[in-house]
Amino acid sequence: MSVPKIIWTRQARDALKSIYDYYKERSLQGAKNVKSDLLRAPKTIHFAKQYQVDEINPKTGGSWLGITKCCTGKRMA
């Protein structure tokens, strides 16, 4: 199974730089460690099957995507 390529957006790169700069003021080695950990973290994510069988209501056929919150933060049925 191949690992998907990770594409960093400009916003994500800017956030990483801000985090690095924040920690660099306190400890250069700490900043390097945090940056390294953040760059390595996405590579450790393991996705299960994207659409799993619904364990609560298996009669739905199993392939569905549940949305629990919309952009307003209100819970949807």
DADAMO-V515708 format. One record per residue. N is the residue number from 1. RES is the residue in three letters. D_FIRST is the distance of its C-alpha to the first C-alpha in Angstrom with 1 decimal. Layout:
N,RES,D_FIRST + N,RES,D_FIRST
//
This chain:
1,MET,0.0 + 2,SER,3.8 + 3,VAL,6.6 + 4,PRO,9.3 + 5,LYS,12.5 + 6,ILE,15.3 + 7,ILE,18.6 + 8,TRP,21.6 + 9,THR,24.6 + 10,ARG,28.1 + 11,GLN,29.0 + 12,ALA,26.1 + 13,ARG,27.1 + 14,ASP,30.7 + 15,ALA,30.0 + 16,LEU,28.2 + 17,LYS,31.3 + 18,SER,33.7 + 19,ILE,32.1 + 20,TYR,32.1 + 21,ASP,35.8 + 22,TYR,36.8 + 23,TYR,35.6 + 24,LYS,36.9 + 25,GLU,40.4 + 26,ARG,40.2 + 27,SER,38.2 + 28,LEU,36.5 + 29,GLN,34.4 + 30,GLY,33.5 + 31,ALA,32.5 + 32,LYS,30.2 + 33,ASN,28.6 + 34,VAL,28.1 + 35,LYS,26.7 + 36,SER,24.3 + 37,ASP,23.2 + 38,LEU,22.8 + 39,LEU,20.8 + 40,ARG,18.4 + 41,ALA,18.2 + 42,PRO,15.8 + 43,LYS,13.1 + 44,THR,13.6 + 45,ILE,13.2 + 46,HIS,10.9 + 47,PHE,11.4 + 48,ALA,12.4 + 49,LYS,12.8 + 50,GLN,14.6 + 51,TYR,17.6 + 52,GLN,18.5 + 53,VAL,21.6 + 54,ASP,24.6 + 55,GLU,25.9 + 56,ILE,29.3 + 57,ASN,30.0 + 58,PRO,27.8 + 59,LYS,30.2 + 60,THR,28.6 + 61,GLY,26.0 + 62,GLY,23.2 + 63,SER,21.7 + 64,TRP,23.4 + 65,LEU,23.1 + 66,GLY,25.9 + 67,ILE,27.6 + 68,THR,29.8 + 69,LYS,31.4 + 70,CYS,32.5 + 71,CYS,33.5 + 72,THR,36.8 + 73,GLY,35.3 + 74,LYS,37.1 + 75,ARG,35.4 + 76,MET,34.7 + 77,ALA,35.3
//
